[in-house]
Amino acid sequence: MASHLDLEEQEQIDELKHFWKRWGDLITWVLIAVFGSYAAWVGWQTWSAKQSAQSSALYDTVERAALSDDVALLDRSVADIQDKFGSTSYAQQAALLAARIYQEKSRPADARKQLTWVIDKSDDAGYQALARLRLAALLIEEKNFDAARQQLSAKVPLSFEPLFADRLGDMDLLENKPAAAITHYQKAWKGFDANAEYRRLVAVKLAALGADPEETASREPAK
């Protein structure tokens, strides 16, 4: 009986050796890949959490500098967060905040630099659109209408389109193009929600140009 069991065990061992000889390398590499991927995922999660915490702390510094009117600290902290955590939303928010402060402090070149940084570096279409809108306002103030129109002609999320159209209408008026301004204001008026306060402002602009958005809407063919 013992001899019979020994033979069965030997057969099982031989089968296992044969199986491992054939598939062992593949199984080993699969396990390495699985555990390697898991380790990479854990590492990425840890790194992301650390990045978020550190960038949040730096953004707090930027915000504190803005509130306390400490422009020197603002300069340093914005440069720091962009250098170390440029891919985070905190860095993009910091740039938008810094641009507003620089504009208030009559530093338009620095404001343009921050807004351009957001446009170039952000992967968030909303942040990019907001930066384009603010940059266009700066460029319009400087009478750089071609550059402003370029920013306002970029593709943006649907929710920003009425704001862009309204700003284009303002620029048309400055360039003495009332017909073009009416077209852009009408587009803006139709794009805003019916209860939006901004829509009423656009209606006032249209009325000042002798145009009635309600009549324009009623003349449009039903879809």
Buried (B, 14 or more C-beta within 10 A) or exposed (E): EEEEEEEEEEEEEEEEEEEEEEEEEEEEEEEEEEEEEEEEEEEEEEEEEEBBEBBBEBBEBBBEBBEEEBBEBBBBBBEBBBEEBBEBBBBBBBBBBBBBBBBEEEBBEBBBBBBBBBBEBBEEEEBBBBBBBBBBBBBBEEEBBEBBBBBBEEEBEEEBBBBBBBBBBBBBBEEEBBEBBBBBBBBBBBBBEEEEEBBEBBBEBBEEEEBEBEEBEEEEEEE
